[in-house]
Amino acid sequence: MDIIPLGPGFAAELRGVTLADITADDAAYAATRAAFEEHSVLVFRDQSVSDEGQLAFSRRFGPPEVTKVGSGGAGTHFVILSTIGEDGKVVPADHRLALRNKANQLWHTDSSFKSVPALTSVLSARIIPARGGETEYVSTRMAFARLDASTQKRIESSFAWHDYAHSRGQIAPGLASAEERAALPAQCWRMVWKNPVNGRNAVYLASHAYAVDGMDRVAGKKLIDELMDAATAPGSSYVHQWRTGDVVMWDNRATMHRGRPWPAHEARLMVRTTISASDADGLASMRPSSRQAAE
C-alpha cells in the first residue's frame, strides 16, 4: 500500500489496495485504519464497487447506520444521493430531491444531529456529471490548531446543539418533514472531539449546529459562525474531483465537507454508507452529563 498526500496537510490517496483487500485482510485493514486516523480523508481510485462490497468494507470500521426516514434508502444501510426521479429523468431544480442536494452543499458533518453520531462515511461514485459535483473537505483538526489558546480552552469545555431541521431550514421552509423532525430531536455534543488514538483535538461543528449550551442564543450562534468561517477559510480545503470507480471515506470527528454544484440537467448518483461512532472512538467524552434542548 502506498499513501500519497493530497490535501493541504490532510487527505491522502491509498494506492495498491482495494476495498476487497481491506475487507479480507487484517494487515491491510490495520494499515488503512492507521492512515484514516492520521489523514482523516482517504481516496481509493479505480475500484469495482457494488453495494455488497461497500457494505462489507464499511463494517470493518464499525456498525453501519440504518438510513433515517425521509432519505433515499431509508431503512437500509445505504444513503442514496440522487437527482434522478422515479421516471428515470433528472428532477427539476425545485423538486425535493434537488433541494436536499442543495442542502448538502452546506458545510456539515454527517449525523451530528443523531443520538449516535458518525465515525466515518464511505461514499462511492455511481453516476457523475461531466463537470462539477465535487466534494470539498476541510480539516477541523487543523482548524482547532489554528485557534488561539484562549479560544481552544473555551470551546473544549463547551457544548453545541445540533438539529437536522435547522440546516434544512436554511434551504427551504419545511424541507425537513414532520416525520423527520419527530425522529430526530436536537442533540448536544462537546464542541471539541479528541482522537483517542493520537490525542489530537478537532472542532466538532456543522451547519446542523444552531446554539451553544448555556450561552445567549445570538452570542452562541455568532461563536458557531466564527468557528465555521475559520475552519473553512480559503486555501484550507481539499476538493475531490470525482471519477468513475472512486470511493472516498472521511473521519466525521475531524472534518467537515460539502458538495459542490453541477449543471442542473445532469444526473448524479452517489451511494453512502455511514459507520456509527463508539466510546472507543472517543464518543463517551462528547456526551453532556445532563442537558435540555436550547430554546
C-alpha positions, -999 to 999 in steps of 0.1 A, spaced: 0 0 0 13 34 -10 0 66 8 0 97 -14 -7 130 4 -34 151 -14 -46 180 6 -32 210 25 -19 190 55 -46 163 54 -62 138 29 -44 110 11 -49 85 -17 -42 49 -9 -28 30 -39 -21 -7 -44 -51 -18 -23 -87 -24 -30 -118 -23 -7 -119 -61 -10 -83 -64 2 -91 -43 32 -122 -63 40 -105 -96 38 -70 -90 52 -63 -79 88 -29 -63 79 -45 -42 51 -72 -31 74 -48 -21 101 -27 -1 77 -59 16 64 -72 24 98 -38 39 108 -39 61 76 -75 71 84 -66 82 119 -36 102 105 -51 118 73 -89 120 80 -98 117 43 -89 86 22 -93 83 -15 -95 50 -34 -94 51 -72 -104 26 -98 -125 4 -75 -150 -21 -87 -178 -11 -64 -210 -30 -55 -235 -24 -27 -224 -56 -10 -187 -48 -13 -191 -13 0 -212 -25 30 -187 -53 38 -158 -28 37 -178 -3 59 -185 -30 85 -147 -33 91 -148 1 108 -179 -4 129 -216 -9 128 -233 8 98 -261 32 104 -297 25 93 -307 53 70 -331 77 85 -367 83 75 -371 107 46 -339 99 29 -333 78 -2 -325 43 11 -345 47 43 -345 16 64 -314 1 48 -277 7 54 -274 29 22 -280 66 17 -289 71 -19 -279 106 -31 -296 111 -64 -311 137 -87 -329 110 -107 -367 108 -103 -390 78 -104 -394 83 -142 -357 80 -147 -352 116 -156 -333 144 -138 -356 162 -114 -363 200 -118 -345 225 -95 -375 230 -72 -380 192 -67 -375 180 -31 -346 158 -43 -328 188 -58 -334 209 -27 -319 181 -5 -289 180 -27 -286 218 -23 -287 214 15 -257 190 12 -238 220 -3 -237 235 32 -206 227 53 -216 198 75 -205 167 94 -226 136 88 -250 125 116 -241 152 142 -279 155 146 -283 119 157 -283 103 191 -252 83 180 -230 104 157 -208 90 129 -172 79 130 -168 77 92 -187 79 59 -179 59 28 -191 75 -5 -189 58 -39 -195 74 -73 -220 56 -94 -231 83 -119 -212 116 -121 -218 147 -141 -193 157 -168 -182 187 -147 -189 200 -112 -203 179 -84 -170 178 -65 -169 171 -28 -149 196 -7 -133 188 27 -117 208 55 -98 195 85 -114 206 117 -84 192 135 -62 217 117 -88 244 124 -85 237 161 -47 240 159 -50 274 143 -71 289 171 -55 309 199 -50 292 232 -78 311 250 -104 301 223 -92 265 224 -96 263 261 -131 280 259 -146 256 234 -130 224 249 -155 227 277 -184 240 256 -213 221 241 -233 228 209 -268 218 199 -273 202 165 -306 198 147 -313 184 112 -343 207 107 -321 238 113 -298 231 84 -326 221 61 -345 253 70 -316 273 56 -326 260 21 -364 259 23 -390 261 50 -404 227 57 -376 208 39 -373 186 70 -406 168 72 -427 164 103 -417 128 104 -380 137 102 -383 163 129 -401 138 152 -375 111 146 -345 135 150 -347 157 181 -319 181 188 -286 166 201 -260 182 223 -223 174 217 -190 188 230 -175 213 206 -141 196 205 -136 159 198 -103 144 210 -90 115 190 -82 87 214 -55 72 192 -33 103 187 -47 127 213 -53 154 186 -83 177 191 -108 188 164 -136 213 163 -169 194 161 -194 216 143 -216 216 112 -244 235 95 -267 215 118 -253 234 149 -276 262 160 -268 271 196 -241 268 223 -254 254 256 -256 279 283 -250 309 260 -273 336 248 -288 324 215 -274 352 194 -240 351 210 -238 313 207 -247 314 170 -221 341 165 -195 319 180 -205 289 159 -204 310 127 -170 324 136 -156 289 142 -172 276 110 -157 305 90 -123 299 105 -124 262 97 -134 268 61 -111 297 53 -99 300 17 -70 277 9 -77 252 37 -97 226 17 -92 195 -3 -115 194 -33 -122 159 -47 -130 157 -84 -149 125 -89 -140 98 -114 -159 66 -122 -147 40 -97 -138 65 -69 -145 57 -33 -138 83 -6 -140 78 32 -136 105 58 -135 110 96 -166 128 107 -149 136 140 -122 156 123 -136 170 91 -164 190 75 -175 186 39 -199 199 13 -210 190 -22 -203 214 -50 -229 224 -76 -231 209 -110 -253 215 -141 -289 211 -131 -298 190 -162 -270 164 -155 -276 132 -134 -256 124 -103 -259 92 -83 -238 85 -52 -241 58 -26 -230 64 10 -226 41 40 -221 57 74 -205 40 104 -216 49 139 -190 61 164 -184 42 197 -169 50 230 -137 35 217 -137 63 191 -139 90 218 -177 93 219 -180 89 257 -163 122 263 -185 140 238 -217 134 258 -230 161 282 -239 147 316 -273 164 315 -287 189 291 -321 202 279 -325 215 243 -319 251 238 -350 272 232 
